[in-house]
Amino acid sequence: MAVARVYGAQPSLMSADIVTLETDLSRGLYAFAIVGLAGKAVEEARDRISSAIKNTGLTSPKSENHKVVISLAPADLKKEGPLFDLPMAISYLIASEEISADVSKTIFIGELSLDGELRPVRGVLPIVRKAKEAGFTEVVIPLGNVEEAGLIPGIRITPAKTLREVIAHIDTKRDDHVRIEEAPLTQITTLWSEGNVRLEDVRGQESAKRGLMIAAAGRHNVIMVGPPGTGKTMLARAFQGILPALTLEEALEVTSIHSVAGTGEGISLRPPFRAPHHTASYTALVGGGSHPKPGEVTLAHKGVLFCDEFPEFERRAIDALRQPLEDRVVSISRVHSTALFPADFILVAAMNPTRGGDEKGDYAHQMIETYKNKISGPILDRIDLWLSVPHVDYDTLTEKRAPSPEGARSETDIAREKIAQARERQYSRFKGSGIQTNGEMSARDIEEQIEMTKPVRELLKRSAEKLNLSPRSYHRLIKVSRTIADLENSDDLKESHVLEALHFRSKA
């Protein structure tokens, strides 16, 4: 018997590795071996495969006196998950001459139930992208993964319900040969996310709302400081609703990450919103493990990482945010492997000025005094906007709002329009530079892209000297000022824009 060769894939966070499955049968007592650095779920596939083949009406490997060896190459790549069930079953059936098929340009993915049904698996999107890049023309997937796989054009997606359907599809010599209909392309239409909280739901806090508009327009990091119950969490939830929709390429990146991680997030242009509890461990926040897995900073890629009760996170976890906040990636190094995960998110942190949380006055100064041993200077230096969220007077809370005239735009709609216009200005400015928003600018980009008059430079210089700003804080001040100018549809950076940006700097 000849060696049968079938192709599968092992997904990683943003890509996948093509895996060649080779099956060899030899005479002797029954034995079934899977070699090639297979994980526990892959090793257990031998029983699922045998039962699925038997219940499909074909000869089970366990009923034959032969030795089965399935090799997964490359041998030094860790193979994990049940997605190799289908390609291993097809490889065995071809090797045993139960079926005949040309599968040299096809990748198979899927988990098999004992009765031969195909169950959905994780990581389909990066596999389909890699298959297209590698020159494959078809990917056979479980029906439950069809929407995700259909995001990639230019390659045939074949969704199947059972092993029997797959066999009838690929073996043209069978009497029951029927081609499975190709899946259509998946269309994404969501433009803005409609959450449970909108800006107009928060009474007062106009300064904080303005700060969140600036953060959304330029993708700046924010910290909100105020006593308990003043609306910090509501503002953070409303913030997601004013973020512009992701581009198609960004949506594919985000979907790939959540597909591999198995978070259950649907396919959408909506930026992700992650809100880990303050008891989350260092590993849960930044990722890790013997075989590195992504953490919350990566699951928030292209979206928002909301850290409520920020100082209550363990110090090591807070300090680990330094790299992703600056480089927008996180590097996880282990003895066996090293992984570089994307982590381009907007940090929205919220906290009380003190543990009691009721004091009045300078919240930023109180926060520094209370938590100076918990939150390091380098982390505070990476915050672009400090928003004070004080108590709201009861007249504002109890004031009955007049009904909005028919056709009148809400506060959220107005904010979205201004943010969208500001983003368009930034896209035009940075076209061809590899960045899209002001928050992504490096020191070199600031020098090349931002023109400043002499009065503006003098104001920035005086402010930096008086506030003792670090070079990083100085550059962040310029970025925020430029975003404010974009919100005002101004081509020139003016002193008023810098003064407003200074208003949102820490006063401590």
C-alpha positions in Angstrom: 0.0 0.0 0.0 1.2 3.5 -0.8 1.5 6.3 1.8 -1.6 8.5 1.7 -1.0 12.3 2.0 -3.6 14.8 3.2 -3.3 18.4 4.4 -4.5 20.1 7.6 -3.3 23.1 9.5 -2.4 24.2 13.1 -3.7 27.7 13.8 -1.6 30.3 15.6 -2.9 33.7 16.8 -2.6 35.6 13.5 -1.6 32.9 11.0 -1.4 29.1 10.7 1.1 26.4 9.8 0.2 23.9 7.1 0.5 20.3 8.4 1.0 17.3 6.2 -0.7 14.1 7.4 0.9 10.9 6.1 -0.7 7.5 6.8 1.0 4.2 6.3 -0.5 0.8 6.8 1.5 -2.4 7.4 0.6 -6.0 8.2 0.5 -7.2 11.8 -1.6 -7.0 14.9 -3.8 -4.0 15.1 -2.0 -0.8 16.4 -2.7 2.8 15.8 0.1 5.3 16.3 0.1 9.1 15.8 3.5 10.7 15.7 4.7 14.3 15.3 4.5 16.1 18.7 0.8 15.5 19.0 -1.1 16.9 22.0 -3.6 14.9 24.1 -6.6 15.8 22.1 -4.8 14.7 18.9 -3.8 11.4 20.4 -7.3 10.7 21.5 -8.5 11.1 17.9 -7.8 7.5 17.1 -10.9 6.4 19.0 -13.1 9.1 17.5 -11.8 8.3 14.0 -12.5 4.6 14.4 -16.0 5.0 15.6 -16.9 7.8 13.1 -15.6 5.6 10.2 -17.6 2.6 11.4 -20.8 4.6 11.9 -20.4 6.1 8.4 -20.7 2.5 6.9 -17.1 1.9 6.1 -14.5 -0.5 7.6 -13.2 0.6 11.0 -9.5 0.5 11.6 -10.0 -1.6 14.7 -11.6 -4.4 12.7 -8.5 -4.9 10.5 -5.3 -6.7 11.4 -2.8 -4.0 10.4 -0.6 -1.4 12.0 -1.6 2.3 11.3 1.0 5.0 11.6 -0.1 8.6 11.0 2.7 11.2 10.9 2.0 14.9 11.4 4.7 17.0 9.7 6.6 19.2 10.5 7.4 16.9 13.5 8.8 19.7 15.7 5.6 21.7 15.6 3.2 21.2 18.5 -0.2 19.9 17.3 -3.1 20.7 19.5 -6.9 20.5 19.4 -9.4 18.2 17.7 -9.3 19.8 14.3 -7.1 17.0 12.9 -9.8 14.4 13.2 -11.2 14.9 9.7 -7.9 15.0 7.8 -6.6 11.9 9.7 -9.8 10.0 8.8 -9.6 11.0 5.2 -5.9 10.1 5.1 -6.6 6.6 6.6 -9.5 5.9 4.2 -7.3 6.8 1.2 -4.4 4.6 2.5 -6.8 1.7 3.1 -8.2 2.2 -0.4 -11.7 2.6 1.0 -12.0 5.8 -1.0 -10.1 7.3 -4.0 -9.6 11.1 -4.2 -7.2 13.8 -5.4 -6.8 16.0 -2.4 -3.4 17.6 -3.2 -5.0 21.1 -3.2 -7.4 20.7 -0.4 -7.1 21.3 3.3 -9.4 19.5 5.8 -10.4 20.8 9.2 -12.9 19.4 11.7 -13.7 17.5 14.8 -15.5 14.2 14.4 -18.3 12.9 16.8 -18.6 9.2 17.2 -21.4 9.0 14.7 -19.4 10.8 12.0 -20.9 14.3 12.5 -18.5 17.3 12.0 -18.3 19.7 14.9 -16.9 23.3 14.7 -13.4 24.0 15.8 -11.3 27.0 16.8 -8.9 29.0 14.5 -10.6 28.5 11.1 -10.1 32.0 9.9 -6.3 32.1 10.1 -6.2 28.6 8.6 -8.2 29.7 5.5 -6.0 32.8 5.1 -2.9 30.7 5.2 -4.4 28.1 2.8 -5.0 30.8 0.3 -1.5 32.2 0.6 0.0 28.7 0.3 -1.8 28.0 -3.0 -4.6 25.7 -1.9 -7.8 25.9 -3.8 -10.3 24.4 -1.3 -10.9 24.2 2.4 -13.3 21.6 3.8 -14.7 22.8 7.1 -17.6 21.9 9.5 -20.8 23.7 8.7 -20.7 25.5 12.1 -17.6 27.5 10.9 -19.0 28.6 7.5 -19.6 32.2 8.5 -16.1 32.7 9.8 -14.4 31.0 6.9 -16.5 32.9 4.4 -14.7 36.2 5.3 -11.8 35.2 2.9 -12.5 35.6 -0.8 -10.6 33.8 -3.6 -10.7 30.2 -2.2 -13.5 27.6 -2.2 -15.1 27.0 1.2 -16.8 23.6 1.4 -19.0 23.3 4.5 -20.0 19.7 5.5 -22.2 18.3 8.2 -20.8 14.8 8.3 -17.9 12.6 7.3 -20.2 10.8 4.9 -20.8 14.1 3.0 -17.1 14.8 2.8 -16.4 11.3 1.3 -19.2 11.7 -1.2 -17.8 15.1 -2.1 -14.2 14.1 -2.8 -14.6 10.6 -4.2 -15.9 11.0 -7.7 -16.1 7.2 -8.3 -18.7 6.5 -5.7 -22.3 5.9 -6.6 -23.4 8.5 -4.0 -20.9 11.2 -5.3 -22.5 14.6 -4.7 -20.6 17.9 -4.8 -21.2 20.1 -1.7 -22.3 23.6 -2.7 -19.6 26.3 -2.1 -20.3 28.6 0.8 -21.0 32.3 -0.1 -18.8 35.1 1.1 -19.7 36.5 4.5 -20.8 40.2 4.6 -20.1 42.4 7.6 -22.5 45.4 7.8 -22.2 46.7 11.4 -20.9 50.3 11.4 -21.3 51.6 15.0 -21.8 49.5 18.1 -24.9 50.0 20.1 -24.2 49.2 23.7 -26.4 49.3 26.7 -25.0 52.8 27.7 -24.8 55.9 25.6 -23.2 59.3 26.4 -26.5 61.0 27.0 -27.3 58.4 29.7 -24.6 59.9 31.9 -25.8 63.1 33.7 -23.2 65.9 33.9 -19.5 65.0 33.6 -19.1 67.1 30.5 -15.3 67.4 30.9 -15.0 63.6 31.1 -17.2 63.2 28.0 -15.0 65.6 26.1 -11.9 63.7 27.2 -13.4 60.5 26.0 -14.2 62.1 22.6 -10.5 63.1 22.3 -9.4 59.6 23.3 -11.7 58.0 20.7 -10.6 60.3 17.9 -6.9 59.8 18.4 -6.8 56.4 20.2 -5.3 57.8 23.4 -5.0 56.1 26.8 -7.3 57.4 29.5 -7.5 57.3 33.3 -10.7 58.4 35.1 -10.3 59.4 38.8 -13.3 60.1 41.0 -15.3 58.9 44.0 -17.4 55.8 43.8 -20.7 56.0 42.0 -20.0 59.1 39.9 -20.3 57.4 36.5 -16.8 56.1 35.7 -18.0 52.6 34.6 -20.9 54.0 32.7 -18.6 56.4 30.8 -16.3 53.5 29.9 -19.2 51.5 28.6 -20.4 54.5 26.6 -16.9 55.0 25.2 -17.2 51.7 23.2 -20.2 53.2 21.4 -18.4 56.2 20.1 -15.4 54.3 18.7 -15.4 54.1 14.9 -16.0 50.7 13.3 -12.9 48.6 12.4 -11.7 48.4 8.9 -12.1 45.0 7.1 -8.5 44.1 7.7 -8.7 45.1 11.4 -11.9 43.0 11.7 -10.1 40.0 10.2 -7.2 40.4 12.7 -9.6 40.7 15.6 -11.7 37.7 14.4 -8.6 35.6 14.0 -7.5 36.3 17.6 -10.8 35.5 19.1 -11.3 32.4 16.9 -8.0 30.9 18.1 -8.7 31.9 21.7 -12.3 30.5 21.5 -13.9 33.5 23.3 -17.2 33.1 21.4 -17.1 36.7 20.0 -19.1 37.0 16.8 -18.0 38.4 13.5 -18.3 42.2 13.6 -16.7 45.5 12.8 -17.3 46.5 16.4 -14.0 47.1 18.4 -13.6 44.6 21.2 -14.2 45.7 24.8 -12.4 43.7 27.5 -13.0 44.3 31.2 -10.9 41.9 33.3 -11.6 41.9 37.0 -8.9 43.4 39.3 -8.2 39.9 40.7 -7.0 38.8 37.2 -3.5 37.3 37.4 -0.4 38.6 35.6 -0.7 35.7 33.1 -4.4 36.3 32.5 -3.7 39.9 31.7 -0.7 39.7 29.4 -0.7 36.0 28.4 1.7 33.2 29.1 1.9 29.5 29.9 4.4 26.8 28.9 3.1 27.1 25.3 2.3 30.9 25.3 -1.4 31.8 25.0 -2.8 35.3 24.6 -4.1 37.4 27.5 -6.6 40.2 27.9 -4.2 42.8 26.3 -4.3 40.8 23.1 -8.0 40.0 23.2 -8.5 43.8 23.4 -6.4 44.3 20.2 -7.9 47.2 18.1 -10.4 47.8 20.9 -10.6 48.8 24.6 -9.0 47.4 27.7 -11.1 48.7 30.6 -9.4 48.3 34.0 -11.8 49.2 36.8 -10.2 49.7 40.2 -6.9 50.0 38.4 -4.6 50.2 41.5 -6.1 47.0 42.9 -4.6 44.9 40.1 -1.4 43.2 41.3 1.6 45.4 40.8 3.4 42.9 38.5 0.4 42.9 36.2 0.2 46.7 36.1 3.9 47.0 35.3 3.6 44.4 32.5 1.4 46.9 30.6 4.5 49.0 29.9 5.5 47.2 26.7 2.1 46.9 25.1 1.2 50.6 25.9 4.4 51.7 24.2 5.1 49.2 21.5 1.6 47.8 20.9 2.8 44.3 21.1 3.6 41.9 24.0 6.5 39.5 24.0 6.1 36.2 26.0 9.3 34.3 26.4 9.5 30.7 27.7 12.2 28.0 27.7 10.4 26.1 24.9 9.1 28.9 22.9 8.7 32.7 22.4 5.6 34.4 21.1 5.0 38.0 20.0 1.3 38.9 20.4 -0.4 42.0 19.0 -1.7 44.3 21.7 -2.8 47.6 20.1 -5.5 48.7 22.4 -6.8 51.9 24.1 -6.4 51.6 27.9 -9.3 53.1 29.8 -8.5 52.9 33.6 -10.8 53.9 36.4 -10.1 54.4 40.1 -11.0 56.1 43.3 -8.7 58.9 44.4 -8.2 57.1 47.8 -9.3 53.8 49.2 -12.0 55.6 51.1 -12.9 57.4 47.9 -14.9 60.4 49.4 -12.3 63.1 49.6 -12.7 66.3 47.7 -10.2 68.5 45.9 -7.3 67.5 43.7 -8.0 63.8 42.8 -4.8 63.3 40.9 -2.6 64.4 43.8 -4.6 62.3 46.2 -4.2 59.3 43.9 -0.5 59.7 43.7 -0.1 59.9 47.5 -2.3 56.9 48.1 -1.1 54.6 45.4 2.4 55.7 44.7 3.8 52.3 45.8 1.3 50.5 43.5 1.3 52.3 40.2 4.8 53.1 38.9 5.8 56.3 37.3 6.5 54.8 33.9 2.9 53.5 33.7 1.5 56.9 34.7 3.7 58.5 32.1 2.0 56.5 29.4 -1.5 57.9 30.2 -2.5 60.6 27.7 -5.6 62.0 29.3 -6.5 62.4 33.0 -10.2 62.8 33.5 -11.7 64.0 36.8 -15.1 62.5 37.5 -16.4 64.3 40.5 -19.8 64.1 42.3 -22.7 65.4 40.3 -25.0 67.9 42.1 -28.5 66.6 42.8 -30.1 69.3 40.7 -28.5 67.8 37.7 -29.4 64.3 38.6 -33.1 65.1 39.3 -33.6 67.5 36.4 -36.3 66.2 34.0 -35.1 66.3 30.5 -37.3 67.8 27.8 -38.3 65.4 25.1 -36.0 65.6 22.1 -37.6 67.2 19.0 -38.3 64.7 16.2 -35.2 64.2 14.0 -32.9 65.8 16.6 -29.5 64.1 17.0 -28.4 62.7 20.3 -25.2 63.5 22.2 -23.8 60.1 21.0 -24.6 60.8 17.4 -22.9 64.2 17.5 -19.8 62.7 19.1 -19.7 60.0 16.5 -19.9 62.5 13.6 -17.0 64.6 15.1 -14.9 61.6 15.8 -15.4 60.2 12.3 -14.4 63.5 10.7 -11.3 63.6 12.9 -10.3 60.1 12.0 -10.7 60.9 8.3 -8.3 63.9 8.7 -5.8 61.6 10.3 -6.1 58.9 7.7 -5.4 61.5 5.0 -2.5 62.9 6.9 -0.8 59.6 7.5 -1.6 57.9 4.2 1.3 55.7 3.2 3.1 56.1 6.5 2.0 52.8 8.1 0.0 54.5 10.9 -3.6 55.7 11.0 -4.1 57.8 14.2 -2.3 60.4 16.2 -1.9 58.1 19.2 0.3 55.8 17.0 2.8 58.6 16.1 6.5 58.1 17.1 8.8 61.1 17.9 10.0 61.0 14.2 6.4 61.0 13.0 5.7 64.1 15.1 8.7 65.9 13.7 7.7 65.0 10.1 3.9 65.3 10.3 3.1 68.0 12.8 3.8 71.6 11.8 3.9 74.1 14.7 4.1 77.9 14.8 6.7 79.6 17.0 4.0 80.6 19.6 2.9 77.0 19.9 6.5 75.8 20.3 7.1 78.4 23.0 3.9 77.3 24.9 4.9 73.7 24.7 8.4 74.5 25.9 7.2 76.6 28.9 4.6 73.9 29.8 7.2 71.1 29.7 9.5 73.0 31.9 6.9 74.1 34.4 5.3 70.6 34.7 8.7 68.8 34.4 7.4 66.6 31.6 9.5 63.6 30.4 10.2 63.4 26.7 7.5 60.8 26.4 4.9 63.0 28.2 6.0 65.9 26.0 5.4 64.0 22.8 2.0 62.7 24.1 1.0 66.3 24.9 1.6 67.1 21.2 -0.4 64.1 20.0 -3.4 65.0 22.1 -3.1 68.6 21.0 -3.2 67.5 17.4 -6.2 65.3 18.0 -8.1 68.3 19.5 -7.2 70.3 16.4 -8.6 67.5 14.2 -11.8 67.5 16.2 -12.1 71.2 15.5 -11.4 70.6 11.8 -8.3 72.8 12.1 -5.3 72.3 9.8 -3.1 74.3 12.1 -2.1 73.5 15.7 -3.1 76.4 17.8 -2.3 77.5 21.3 -5.9 76.9 22.4 -5.5 73.2 21.4 -2.4 72.9 23.5 -4.0 74.6 26.5 -7.0 72.1 26.4 -4.5 69.2 26.2 -2.8 70.6 29.2 -6.1 70.7 31.1 -6.2 66.9 30.7 -2.7 66.3 32.0 -2.1 65.1 35.6 -1.8 68.0 38.0 0.2 65.9 40.5 
